């Protein structure tokens, strides 16, 4: 029995080692070039799964007092501390803000949703923006309509009257996607970032901030374009995890995620180049990056 116990520990240790290696692969998958290896670049989506599995192994080793084995997941955690901090950030609030501070809200508002009650400006998204007390609002998928279920442009301007400087710009090849910036700081210039996209884009704003110029890049990078049918396929996989159904569903979803990742990579490179060549000291990149 003693030898059998050692064999079980050895086998579990081998499994734990495998999970640690996979966790490290998923943690460092963002360094894989999505254009060349689109599927492999999606490995990062599995990082939280293997992180939790290794946490489970760590607790298991500690409970059965196999402290040497507990070093396996611990070493794995140490090797991917930056990724853990990125995925599970720990931020402590403070009241000691610097005198010159700014509050920026970035929000994909999806055309203000479909939730206006019909009573003027009683739209939860618009109310949130109004009550945010932000200095700058960067809005993606901006759209207004004159219907009882959506706020009009007049409603928006009235609700956001505290923002004297604002502009809207259509982005993407089809110019159907609109991005907006409402600001308490003067908008000195605005230009779209040049990269290929059918319906997404980025806007670069220069804002006057005291004696300095603040550069704000508002982004709406390529969507994964998951349809309602794709989401139903995913739910069907969870509710009825039949082998063939899961296999075909994973293949379909992974193909879409990989395809979108390969398109986003050059878009992200364009944003990085804009930041690198900017002469300004203060730069903010925000928005809907459609990635984790």
C-alpha positions in Angstrom: 0.0 0.0 0.0 2.9 2.3 0.8 4.3 1.8 -2.7 0.9 2.3 -4.2 0.5 5.6 -2.4 3.9 6.8 -3.8 2.8 5.7 -7.3 -0.4 7.8 -7.0 1.6 10.8 -5.8 4.0 10.4 -8.7 1.2 10.2 -11.2 -0.6 13.2 -9.7 2.7 15.1 -9.7 3.1 14.3 -13.4 -0.4 15.6 -14.2 0.3 18.7 -12.2 3.6 19.3 -14.1 1.7 19.0 -17.4 -0.9 21.5 -16.2 1.9 23.9 -15.1 3.5 23.7 -18.6 0.1 24.3 -20.3 -0.6 27.3 -17.9 2.8 28.8 -18.9 2.0 28.3 -22.6 -1.4 30.0 -22.2 0.2 32.8 -20.1 2.8 33.6 -22.8 0.5 33.1 -25.8 0.1 36.9 -26.4 3.7 36.8 -27.7 2.6 34.6 -30.5 2.0 36.5 -33.8 -1.7 36.1 -34.6 -1.3 36.7 -38.3 1.1 33.7 -38.6 -0.4 31.5 -36.0 -4.1 32.6 -35.4 -5.3 29.5 -33.6 -2.3 29.3 -31.2 -2.7 33.0 -30.4 -6.1 32.1 -28.8 -4.5 29.9 -26.2 -4.7 32.7 -23.7 -8.4 32.2 -23.4 -7.6 29.0 -21.5 -5.3 30.7 -19.0 -7.9 31.2 -16.2 -8.9 27.5 -16.4 -5.3 26.2 -15.9 -4.6 28.9 -13.3 -7.6 27.6 -11.2 -6.5 23.9 -11.8 -3.1 24.7 -10.5 -4.5 26.6 -7.5 -6.5 23.4 -6.8 -3.4 21.3 -7.0 -1.5 23.7 -4.6 -4.3 23.4 -2.0 -4.3 19.6 -2.5 -0.6 19.2 -1.9 -0.7 21.4 1.2 -3.7 19.5 2.6 -1.9 16.1 2.2 1.4 17.7 3.4 3.3 17.0 0.2 5.2 20.3 0.4 7.8 19.4 -2.2 5.1 18.7 -4.7 3.5 22.1 -3.8 6.6 23.7 -5.3 5.3 22.7 -8.8 2.3 25.1 -9.0 4.2 27.7 -6.9 7.0 27.9 -9.4 4.4 28.1 -12.2 2.7 31.0 -10.5 6.1 32.8 -10.0 6.9 32.4 -13.7 3.6 34.1 -14.8 3.1 36.7 -12.1 2.7 39.5 -14.7 -0.1 37.6 -16.4 -1.8 36.8 -13.1 -1.7 40.5 -12.2 -3.1 41.4 -15.6 -5.9 38.9 -15.4 -6.6 39.5 -11.7 -5.6 43.1 -10.9 -5.6 44.2 -7.3 -6.2 48.0 -7.1 -6.5 49.9 -3.8 -8.5 53.1 -3.9 -7.0 56.3 -2.6 -8.4 59.8 -1.7 -4.9 61.3 -2.2 -5.3 62.2 -5.8 -2.9 64.6 -7.5 -4.1 68.1 -8.0 -4.0 67.7 -11.8 -6.0 64.5 -12.4 -8.4 63.5 -15.0 -11.3 61.1 -15.1 -12.0 59.3 -18.4 -14.8 57.0 -19.2 -14.6 54.7 -22.2 -17.9 52.9 -23.1 -19.2 50.8 -26.0 -22.7 52.1 -25.7 -24.2 50.0 -28.5 -26.3 52.9 -29.8 -27.5 53.6 -26.2 -29.1 50.2 -26.1 -32.8 49.8 -26.6 -34.0 50.8 -23.2 -35.3 54.4 -23.3 -38.7 54.5 -21.5 -40.1 57.1 -23.8 -40.0 59.7 -21.1 -37.5 62.2 -22.6 -34.0 61.3 -21.7 -34.7 58.4 -19.3 -32.1 56.1 -20.8 -29.9 54.2 -18.3 -26.7 54.5 -20.5 -27.2 58.2 -21.0 -27.9 58.7 -17.3 -24.8 56.8 -16.4 -22.7 59.0 -18.6 -24.3 62.1 -17.2 -23.7 61.1 -13.6 -20.1 59.8 -14.2 -18.6 63.2 -13.6 -15.9 62.3 -16.1 -13.7 64.9 -17.8 -13.6 62.9 -21.1 -16.1 60.5 -22.5 -14.9 58.1 -25.3 -17.9 56.3 -26.8 -17.9 53.5 -29.3 -20.9 52.4 -31.4 -22.5 55.8 -31.0 -25.9 56.2 -32.5 -28.9 58.4 -31.9 -32.4 57.9 -33.3 -35.7 59.9 -33.1 -37.8 57.1 -31.7 -39.5 56.5 -28.4 -37.0 53.8 -27.5 -33.8 55.7 -28.2 -32.5 59.1 -27.2 -32.2 61.7 -30.0 -29.1 63.8 -30.6 -30.8 66.7 -29.0 -31.5 64.5 -25.9 -27.8 63.6 -25.7 -26.5 67.1 -26.1 -28.9 68.3 -23.4 -28.0 65.5 -21.0 -24.3 66.1 -21.6 -24.4 69.9 -21.6 -21.4 69.8 -19.1 -19.2 68.8 -22.1 -18.8 71.9 -24.3 -16.5 70.1 -26.7 -17.6 67.1 -28.6 -17.5 65.5 -32.0 -18.7 62.3 -33.8 -16.8 60.5 -36.5 -17.7 57.5 -38.7 -15.0 54.8 -38.9 -14.4 51.7 -40.9 -14.7 51.0 -44.6 -18.4 51.3 -44.7 -18.5 54.4 -42.4 -21.4 52.8 -40.5 -19.7 52.7 -37.1 -19.6 56.0 -35.3 -17.3 57.0 -32.4 -17.9 60.0 -30.2 -15.8 62.1 -27.8 -17.4 64.4 -25.3 -14.9 66.5 -23.4 -14.6 69.3 -20.9 -11.1 69.9 -22.4 -10.9 71.7 -25.8 -10.5 69.2 -28.7 -7.6 70.5 -30.7 -7.7 67.9 -33.4 -9.2 64.5 -34.3 -8.2 62.0 -37.0 -9.0 58.4 -37.7 -6.2 55.9 -37.4 -5.3 54.3 -40.7 -5.8 50.5 -40.7 -7.9 48.0 -42.6 -11.3 47.3 -41.2 -14.8 46.9 -42.7 -16.7 48.3 -39.7 -14.3 49.1 -36.9 -11.7 51.8 -36.3 -9.8 54.1 -33.9 -9.9 57.8 -33.4 -6.9 59.9 -32.3 -7.8 63.1 -30.3 -5.5 65.9 -29.2 -6.9 67.7 -26.2 -5.7 70.9 -24.5 -4.8 70.2 -20.9 -3.4 73.3 -19.2 0.0 74.0 -20.9 0.2 70.4 -22.2 -1.5 68.4 -24.9 -3.2 65.1 -24.0 -3.3 62.4 -26.7 -6.3 60.1 -26.4 -6.7 57.1 -28.7 -10.2 55.7 -28.6 -10.4 52.2 -30.1 -13.0 49.8 -31.4 -10.9 46.9 -32.7 -12.2 44.0 -34.8 -15.1 42.2 -33.4 -15.2 38.4 -33.1 -18.5 38.6 -35.0 -20.2 35.8 -33.1 -23.7 35.5 -34.3 -26.8 34.6 -32.3 -26.5 31.1 -33.9 -22.9 30.9 -32.6 -24.0 31.7 -29.1 -26.7 29.1 -29.3 -24.1 26.6 -30.4 -22.0 27.4 -27.4 -25.0 27.1 -25.0 -26.0 23.8 -26.7 -22.5 22.5 -26.1 -22.8 23.3 -22.4 -26.3 21.9 -22.0 -25.6 18.7 -24.0 -21.8 18.0 -24.1 -22.0 15.2 -26.6 -18.5 14.4 -28.1 -19.2 15.2 -31.7 -21.3 18.2 -30.9 -18.6 19.7 -28.7 -15.9 18.9 -31.3 -17.8 20.7 -34.2 -18.8 23.6 -31.9 -15.2 24.2 -30.6 -13.9 24.0 -34.2 -16.5 26.6 -35.4 -15.9 29.1 -32.5 -12.1 28.7 -32.5 -12.1 29.4 -36.2 -14.0 32.7 -35.7 -11.9 33.8 -32.8 -8.6 33.0 -34.6 -9.8 34.9 -37.7 -10.7 38.0 -35.7 -7.4 37.8 -33.8 -5.4 37.8 -37.0 -7.3 40.9 -38.1 -6.8 42.7 -34.8 -3.1 42.2 -34.7 -2.2 44.8 -37.4 -4.8 47.1 -35.9 -3.1 46.9 -32.5 0.3 47.5 -34.3 -1.1 50.7 -35.8 -2.2 51.9 -32.4 1.3 51.1 -31.0 3.0 53.0 -33.8 0.8 56.0 -33.2 1.8 56.0 -29.5 5.5 55.5 -30.4 5.7 58.5 -32.7 3.6 60.9 -30.6 5.6 63.8 -29.2 3.2 64.2 -26.3 4.0 63.3 -22.7 0.5 62.3 -21.8 -1.1 59.5 -23.8 -4.2 57.4 -23.0 -5.3 54.4 -25.1 -8.8 53.2 -24.3 -11.8 51.6 -25.9 -13.3 48.3 -26.8 -10.4 46.0 -27.8 -12.6 42.9 -28.3 -9.9 40.8 -26.7 -8.9 39.6 -23.3 
